[in-house]
Structure formats: C-alpha cells, structure tokens
Amino acid sequence: MKHFAIWFKDEATYARFQKLCPDMTKPYEEWVDAATNQVAEVERTAGIFLARVEADADEFAAFCKVNSYSPDTRARSRYAAVKGGQSGDIGGE
C-alpha cells in the first residue's frame, strides 16, 4: 500500500489553501518545517515512504464539493490519497 502526504509547492499555493481551510493557521515557513519533520519522523519510525502529492487549490475545492467534505485535515489527507493514486473521485472536469 502506498502512503501520501499533501505538499504545497510554494507560499502562494499554501495561501490559497489557507483561504479554503480555516484550520490552516501556521505561516508557510512554519508549515514547511513541521511537515518536513513529520514526514521524516513517520518514515523513520514506521518504515514507510510517504510520497509528496502536489496540492492544487481549485482541484481540492472541487474534490471537497463532489465528495461533500469540509475543507479540513481529513479532506486534505483523503485528497492526497486519491490524487496519489488511490480510489475515489478527485472532482473537477
């Protein structure tokens, strides 16, 4: 089984997600540091590789709408899994 982590390629992408997701309150640089450390910790302790899935705000918004998800941590995790190749509807066109 593959495992995925959502990844924001730059500060502008992260800012667009912050507008969609009220739970995303950390500044971008703080998120980068925390996410990098969390991915490394999971890989080290669980012995699994987490593939970074590049996030797209418009695609994520469509994904949430199609699947009736609130734009939160759980939705971002599911989006990463679906976009990374798991089953489900990504939404959009």
N, CA, C and O atoms as a GROMACS GRO file, in nm:
protein
  372
    1MET      N    1   0.084  -0.119   0.000
    1MET     CA    2   0.000   0.000   0.000
    1MET      C    3   0.088   0.125   0.000
    1MET      O    4   0.186   0.134   0.074
    2LYS      N    5   0.050   0.219  -0.085
    2LYS     CA    6   0.124   0.344  -0.092
    2LYS      C    7   0.066   0.442   0.010
    2LYS      O    8  -0.051   0.434   0.048
    3HIS      N    9   0.152   0.534   0.055
    3HIS     CA   10   0.112   0.636   0.151
    3HIS      C   11   0.150   0.773   0.094
    3HIS      O   12   0.253   0.788   0.029
    4PHE      N   13   0.064   0.871   0.121
    4PHE     CA   14   0.082   1.002   0.059
    4PHE      C   15   0.072   1.114   0.161
    4PHE      O   16   0.003   1.103   0.263
    5ALA      N   17   0.142   1.223   0.132
    5ALA     CA   18   0.135   1.345   0.213
    5ALA      C   19   0.109   1.462   0.119
    5ALA      O   20   0.176   1.476   0.017
    6ILE      N   21   0.012   1.544   0.154
    6ILE     CA   22  -0.015   1.663   0.072
    6ILE      C   23   0.104   1.757   0.082
    6ILE      O   24   0.165   1.771   0.188
    7TRP      N   25   0.135   1.823  -0.029
    7TRP     CA   26   0.250   1.913  -0.030
    7TRP      C   27   0.215   2.039  -0.108
    7TRP      O   28   0.156   2.034  -0.215
    8PHE      N   29   0.252   2.152  -0.051
    8PHE     CA   30   0.227   2.282  -0.112
    8PHE      C   31   0.358   2.330  -0.173
    8PHE      O   32   0.455   2.353  -0.101
    9LYS      N   33   0.360   2.346  -0.305
    9LYS     CA   34   0.485   2.375  -0.376
    9LYS      C   35   0.545   2.511  -0.345
    9LYS      O   36   0.666   2.531  -0.358
   10ASP      N   37   0.460   2.605  -0.302
   10ASP     CA   38   0.512   2.738  -0.274
   10ASP      C   39   0.416   2.813  -0.181
   10ASP      O   40   0.307   2.765  -0.150
   11GLU      N   41   0.459   2.928  -0.140
   11GLU     CA   42   0.380   3.007  -0.046
   11GLU      C   43   0.246   3.052  -0.104
   11GLU      O   44   0.147   3.060  -0.032
   12ALA      N   45   0.243   3.081  -0.235
   12ALA     CA   46   0.118   3.123  -0.299
   12ALA      C   47   0.015   3.010  -0.296
   12ALA      O   48  -0.103   3.034  -0.269
   13THR      N   49   0.058   2.889  -0.324
   13THR     CA   50  -0.033   2.773  -0.319
   13THR      C   51  -0.084   2.753  -0.177
   13THR      O   52  -0.202   2.729  -0.155
   14TYR      N   53   0.006   2.763  -0.081
   14TYR     CA   54  -0.032   2.748   0.059
   14TYR      C   55  -0.134   2.855   0.100
   14TYR      O   56  -0.230   2.826   0.170
   15ALA      N   57  -0.112   2.978   0.056
   15ALA     CA   58  -0.204   3.088   0.088
   15ALA      C   59  -0.343   3.062   0.030
   15ALA      O   60  -0.443   3.094   0.094
   16ARG      N   61  -0.349   3.006  -0.089
   16ARG     CA   62  -0.480   2.974  -0.149
   16ARG      C   63  -0.551   2.867  -0.065
   16ARG      O   64  -0.673   2.875  -0.046
   17PHE      N   65  -0.478   2.771  -0.015
   17PHE     CA   66  -0.538   2.669   0.071
   17PHE      C   67  -0.582   2.729   0.204
   17PHE      O   68  -0.685   2.689   0.258
   18GLN      N   69  -0.506   2.823   0.256
   18GLN     CA   70  -0.546   2.888   0.381
   18GLN      C   71  -0.680   2.957   0.368
   18GLN      O   72  -0.757   2.962   0.465
   19LYS      N   73  -0.710   3.011   0.251
   19LYS     CA   74  -0.840   3.075   0.229
   19LYS      C   75  -0.953   2.972   0.227
   19LYS      O   76  -1.066   3.004   0.263
   20LEU      N   77  -0.923   2.850   0.184
   20LEU     CA   78  -1.022   2.743   0.178
   20LEU      C   79  -1.038   2.669   0.311
   20LEU      O   80  -1.146   2.620   0.344
   21CYS      N   81  -0.930   2.662   0.387
   21CYS     CA   82  -0.924   2.576   0.505
   21CYS      C   83  -0.896   2.657   0.631
   21CYS      O   84  -0.782   2.694   0.657
   22PRO      N   85  -0.999   2.685   0.710
   22PRO     CA   86  -0.982   2.767   0.831
   22PRO      C   87  -0.885   2.707   0.933
   22PRO      O   88  -0.832   2.780   1.018
   23ASP      N   89  -0.862   2.576   0.927
   23ASP     CA   90  -0.772   2.512   1.024
   23ASP      C   91  -0.624   2.531   0.990
   23ASP      O   92  -0.538   2.493   1.070
   24MET      N   93  -0.594   2.587   0.875
   24MET     CA   94  -0.455   2.609   0.836
   24MET      C   95  -0.412   2.748   0.882
   24MET      O   96  -0.428   2.846   0.810
   25THR      N   97  -0.357   2.755   1.002
   25THR     CA   98  -0.324   2.884   1.062
   25THR      C   99  -0.174   2.914   1.068
   25THR      O  100  -0.135   3.028   1.091
   26LYS      N  101  -0.091   2.813   1.047
   26LYS     CA  102   0.054   2.835   1.055
   26LYS      C  103   0.103   2.914   0.934
   26LYS      O  104   0.050   2.898   0.824
   27PRO      N  105   0.204   2.999   0.954
   27PRO     CA  106   0.269   3.063   0.839
   27PRO      C  107   0.335   2.954   0.753
   27PRO      O  108   0.370   2.847   0.802
   28TYR      N  109   0.352   2.983   0.625
   28TYR     CA  110   0.406   2.885   0.530
   28TYR      C  111   0.538   2.824   0.576
   28TYR      O  112   0.553   2.701   0.577
   29GLU      N  113   0.634   2.907   0.613
   29GLU     CA  114   0.766   2.854   0.652
   29GLU      C  115   0.756   2.761   0.772
   29GLU      O  116   0.827   2.661   0.780
   30GLU      N  117   0.668   2.794   0.864
   30GLU     CA  118   0.647   2.708   0.981
   30GLU      C  119   0.584   2.575   0.937
   30GLU      O  120   0.621   2.469   0.988
   31TRP      N  121   0.490   2.581   0.842
   31TRP     CA  122   0.430   2.458   0.790
   31TRP      C  123   0.536   2.372   0.722
   31TRP      O  124   0.541   2.251   0.745
   32VAL      N  125   0.622   2.433   0.639
   32VAL     CA  126   0.726   2.357   0.569
   32VAL      C  127   0.814   2.283   0.669
   32VAL      O  128   0.840   2.164   0.653
   33ASP      N  129   0.858   2.353   0.772
   33ASP     CA  130   0.944   2.289   0.874
   33ASP      C  131   0.871   2.176   0.944
   33ASP      O  132   0.926   2.067   0.960
   34ALA      N  133   0.747   2.200   0.986
   34ALA     CA  134   0.671   2.098   1.058
   34ALA      C  135   0.641   1.978   0.969
   34ALA      O  136   0.657   1.864   1.011
   35ALA      N  137   0.598   2.004   0.847
   35ALA     CA  138   0.563   1.894   0.756
   35ALA      C  139   0.686   1.811   0.720
   35ALA      O  140   0.679   1.688   0.715
   36THR      N  141   0.797   1.877   0.694
   36THR     CA  142   0.920   1.806   0.661
   36THR      C  143   0.962   1.716   0.777
   36THR      O  144   1.000   1.600   0.757
   37ASN      N  145   0.955   1.769   0.898
   37ASN     CA  146   0.990   1.690   1.017
   37ASN      C  147   0.893   1.574   1.039
   37ASN      O  148   0.936   1.464   1.074
   38GLN      N  149   0.763   1.599   1.020
   38GLN     CA  150   0.664   1.493   1.040
   38GLN      C  151   0.681   1.381   0.939
   38GLN      O  152   0.672   1.264   0.974
   39VAL      N  153   0.704   1.416   0.813
   39VAL     CA  154   0.725   1.314   0.710
   39VAL      C  155   0.848   1.231   0.744
   39VAL      O  156   0.844   1.109   0.736
   40ALA      N  157   0.957   1.295   0.780
   40ALA     CA  158   1.080   1.224   0.815
   40ALA      C  159   1.059   1.133   0.935
   40ALA      O  160   1.110   1.021   0.938
   41GLU      N  161   0.984   1.181   1.034
   41GLU     CA  162   0.957   1.101   1.154
   41GLU      C  163   0.874   0.978   1.122
   41GLU      O  164   0.904   0.869   1.170
   42VAL      N  165   0.771   0.994   1.042
   42VAL     CA  166   0.688   0.880   1.003
   42VAL      C  167   0.770   0.779   0.925
   42VAL      O  168   0.762   0.659   0.950
   43GLU      N  169   0.848   0.828   0.832
   43GLU     CA  170   0.931   0.738   0.751
   43GLU      C  171   1.033   0.663   0.838
   43GLU      O  172   1.059   0.544   0.817
   44ARG      N  173   1.089   0.734   0.935
   44ARG     CA  174   1.190   0.672   1.021
   44ARG      C  175   1.127   0.571   1.118
   44ARG      O  176   1.177   0.460   1.132
   45THR      N  177   1.020   0.610   1.183
   45THR     CA  178   0.963   0.524   1.288
   45THR      C  179   0.874   0.414   1.234
   45THR      O  180   0.870   0.304   1.289
   46ALA      N  181   0.800   0.442   1.126
   46ALA     CA  182   0.708   0.342   1.072
   46ALA      C  183   0.770   0.262   0.958
   46ALA      O  184   0.717   0.159   0.918
   47GLY      N  185   0.882   0.310   0.907
   47GLY     CA  186   0.948   0.239   0.799
   47GLY      C  187   0.873   0.242   0.667
   47GLY      O  188   0.887   0.151   0.585
   48ILE      N  189   0.794   0.346   0.647
   48ILE     CA  190   0.721   0.359   0.522
   48ILE      C  191   0.765   0.486   0.451
   48ILE      O  192   0.814   0.580   0.514
   49PHE      N  193   0.747   0.488   0.320
   49PHE     CA  194   0.778   0.606   0.241
   49PHE      C  195   0.649   0.683   0.216
   49PHE      O  196   0.549   0.625   0.174
   50LEU      N  197   0.652   0.813   0.242
   50LEU     CA  198   0.538   0.899   0.213
   50LEU      C  199   0.568   0.978   0.085
   50LEU      O  200   0.659   1.061   0.083
   51ALA      N  201   0.492   0.951  -0.018
   51ALA     CA  202   0.507   1.026  -0.143
   51ALA      C  203   0.441   1.162  -0.126
   51ALA      O  204   0.328   1.172  -0.078
   52ARG      N  205   0.510   1.266  -0.166
   52ARG     CA  206   0.455   1.402  -0.158
   52ARG      C  207   0.367   1.427  -0.280
   52ARG      O  208   0.411   1.413  -0.394
   53VAL      N  209   0.244   1.464  -0.253
   53VAL     CA  210   0.147   1.490  -0.359
   53VAL      C  211   0.126   1.640  -0.368
   53VAL      O  212   0.083   1.703  -0.272
   54GLU      N  213   0.157   1.697  -0.485
   54GLU     CA  214   0.144   1.841  -0.502
   54GLU      C  215  -0.003   1.883  -0.500
   54GLU      O  216  -0.086   1.829  -0.573
   55ALA      N  217  -0.032   1.979  -0.415
   55ALA     CA  218  -0.169   2.026  -0.395
   55ALA      C  219  -0.207   2.132  -0.497
   55ALA      O  220  -0.125   2.213  -0.539
   56ASP      N  221  -0.334   2.130  -0.536
   56ASP     CA  222  -0.391   2.231  -0.625
   56ASP      C  223  -0.520   2.279  -0.561
   56ASP      O  224  -0.611   2.200  -0.538
   57ALA      N  225  -0.529   2.407  -0.532
   57ALA     CA  226  -0.643   2.462  -0.457
   57ALA      C  227  -0.776   2.444  -0.530
   57ALA      O  228  -0.876   2.407  -0.469
   58ASP      N  229  -0.778   2.472  -0.660
   58ASP     CA  230  -0.903   2.458  -0.735
   58ASP      C  231  -0.948   2.312  -0.738
   58ASP      O  232  -1.067   2.282  -0.722
   59GLU      N  233  -0.855   2.224  -0.759
   59GLU     CA  234  -0.885   2.081  -0.763
   59GLU      C  235  -0.934   2.034  -0.625
   59GLU      O  236  -1.029   1.956  -0.616
   60PHE      N  237  -0.870   2.081  -0.520
   60PHE     CA  238  -0.910   2.044  -0.385
   60PHE      C  239  -1.051   2.094  -0.355
   60PHE      O  240  -1.132   2.021  -0.297
   61ALA      N  241  -1.082   2.218  -0.394
   61ALA     CA  242  -1.216   2.272  -0.371
   61ALA      C  243  -1.321   2.188  -0.443
   61ALA      O  244  -1.426   2.159  -0.387
   62ALA      N  245  -1.292   2.148  -0.567
   62ALA     CA  246  -1.385   2.062  -0.642
   62ALA      C  247  -1.397   1.926  -0.576
   62ALA      O  248  -1.507   1.871  -0.568
   63PHE      N  249  -1.287   1.872  -0.528
   63PHE     CA  250  -1.285   1.742  -0.459
   63PHE      C  251  -1.377   1.748  -0.336
   63PHE      O  252  -1.456   1.657  -0.314
   64CYS      N  253  -1.364   1.854  -0.259
   64CYS     CA  254  -1.448   1.868  -0.139
   64CYS      C  255  -1.596   1.879  -0.177
   64CYS      O  256  -1.682   1.818  -0.113
   65LYS      N  257  -1.624   1.956  -0.280
   65LYS     CA  258  -1.763   1.975  -0.322
   65LYS      C  259  -1.824   1.843  -0.372
   65LYS      O  260  -1.934   1.806  -0.330
   66VAL      N  261  -1.754   1.774  -0.459
   66VAL     CA  262  -1.803   1.648  -0.517
   66VAL      C  263  -1.826   1.543  -0.408
   66VAL      O  264  -1.920   1.464  -0.416
   67ASN      N  265  -1.740   1.542  -0.308
   67ASN     CA  266  -1.746   1.440  -0.204
   67ASN      C  267  -1.814   1.486  -0.076
   67ASN      O  268  -1.819   1.413   0.023
   68SER      N  269  -1.867   1.608  -0.077
   68SER     CA  270  -1.934   1.666   0.041
   68SER      C  271  -1.845   1.665   0.165
   68SER      O  272  -1.889   1.630   0.274
   69TYR      N  273  -1.718   1.705   0.146
   69TYR     CA  274  -1.622   1.713   0.256
   69TYR      C  275  -1.607   1.858   0.301
   69TYR      O  276  -1.614   1.950   0.220
   70SER      N  277  -1.588   1.877   0.429
   70SER     CA  278  -1.545   2.007   0.480
   70SER      C  279  -1.397   2.020   0.448
   70SER      O  280  -1.325   1.920   0.455
   71PRO      N  281  -1.349   2.138   0.413
   71PRO     CA  282  -1.207   2.155   0.378
   71PRO      C  283  -1.119   2.157   0.503
   71PRO      O  284  -1.083   2.264   0.553
   72ASP      N  285  -1.084   2.040   0.550
   72ASP     CA  286  -1.006   2.028   0.674
   72ASP      C  287  -0.896   1.924   0.658
   72ASP      O  288  -0.870   1.875   0.548
   73THR      N  289  -0.831   1.891   0.768
   73THR     CA  290  -0.720   1.797   0.767
   73THR      C  291  -0.759   1.663   0.705
   73THR      O  292  -0.686   1.608   0.623
   74ARG      N  293  -0.874   1.611   0.744
   74ARG     CA  294  -0.918   1.481   0.690
   74ARG      C  295  -0.939   1.489   0.540
   74ARG      O  296  -0.900   1.397   0.467
   75ALA      N  297  -0.998   1.596   0.493
   75ALA     CA  298  -1.021   1.612   0.349
   75ALA      C  299  -0.888   1.624   0.275
   75ALA      O  300  -0.872   1.567   0.167
   76ARG      N  301  -0.793   1.697   0.332
   76ARG     CA  302  -0.662   1.710   0.267
   76ARG      C  303  -0.591   1.576   0.260
   76ARG      O  304  -0.526   1.546   0.160
   77SER      N  305  -0.602   1.496   0.365
   77SER     CA  306  -0.541   1.363   0.365
   77SER      C  307  -0.604   1.273   0.260
   77SER      O  308  -0.534   1.202   0.187
   78ARG      N  309  -0.736   1.276   0.253
   78ARG     CA  310  -0.807   1.194   0.154
   78ARG      C  311  -0.774   1.241   0.012
   78ARG      O  312  -0.753   1.160  -0.077
   79TYR      N  313  -0.770   1.372  -0.007
   79TYR     CA  314  -0.733   1.430  -0.138
   79TYR      C  315  -0.595   1.381  -0.179
   79TYR      O  316  -0.575   1.341  -0.294
   80ALA      N  317  -0.499   1.383  -0.088
   80ALA     CA  318  -0.364   1.337  -0.120
   80ALA      C  319  -0.365   1.190  -0.160
   80ALA      O  320  -0.297   1.151  -0.255
   81ALA      N  321  -0.443   1.108  -0.088
   81ALA     CA  322  -0.451   0.966  -0.121
   81ALA      C  323  -0.514   0.943  -0.257
   81ALA      O  324  -0.465   0.862  -0.336
   82VAL      N  325  -0.622   1.015  -0.285
   82VAL     CA  326  -0.691   1.000  -0.414
   82VAL      C  327  -0.602   1.050  -0.528
   82VAL      O  328  -0.586   0.982  -0.629
   83LYS      N  329  -0.546   1.168  -0.510
   83LYS     CA  330  -0.460   1.223  -0.614
   83LYS      C  331  -0.335   1.138  -0.633
   83LYS      O  332  -0.282   1.128  -0.744
   84GLY      N  333  -0.289   1.078  -0.526
   84GLY     CA  334  -0.171   0.992  -0.533
   84GLY      C  335  -0.194   0.857  -0.598
   84GLY      O  336  -0.099   0.783  -0.624
   85GLY      N  337  -0.320   0.826  -0.623
   85GLY     CA  338  -0.344   0.701  -0.696
   85GLY      C  339  -0.440   0.605  -0.630
   85GLY      O  340  -0.466   0.497  -0.683
   86GLN      N  341  -0.494   0.642  -0.515
   86GLN     CA  342  -0.593   0.556  -0.451
   86GLN      C  343  -0.726   0.576  -0.519
   86GLN      O  344  -0.739   0.658  -0.609
   87SER      N  345  -0.827   0.501  -0.477
   87SER     CA  346  -0.958   0.511  -0.538
   87SER      C  347  -1.032   0.635  -0.489
   87SER      O  348  -1.004   0.686  -0.381
   88GLY      N  349  -1.124   0.682  -0.568
   88GLY     CA  350  -1.208   0.795  -0.530
   88GLY      C  351  -1.218   0.896  -0.642
   88GLY      O  352  -1.149   0.887  -0.744
   89ASP      N  353  -1.305   0.993  -0.621
   89ASP     CA  354  -1.330   1.095  -0.722
   89ASP      C  355  -1.259   1.224  -0.683
   89ASP      O  356  -1.285   1.281  -0.578
   90ILE      N  357  -1.168   1.269  -0.770
   90ILE     CA  358  -1.094   1.392  -0.742
   90ILE      C  359  -1.179   1.515  -0.770
   90ILE      O  360  -1.149   1.623  -0.719
   91GLY      N  361  -1.282   1.501  -0.849
   91GLY     CA  362  -1.369   1.614  -0.880
   91GLY      C  363  -1.315   1.692  -0.997
   91GLY      O  364  -1.222   1.648  -1.064
   92GLY      N  365  -1.372   1.805  -1.022
   92GLY     CA  366  -1.330   1.889  -1.133
   92GLY      C  367  -1.385   1.837  -1.265
   92GLY      O  368  -1.485   1.766  -1.268
   93GLU      N  369  -1.318   1.875  -1.372
   93GLU     CA  370  -1.368   1.839  -1.505
   93GLU      C  371  -1.319   1.703  -1.548
   93GLU      O  372  -1.351   1.658  -1.658
   0.00000   0.00000   0.00000
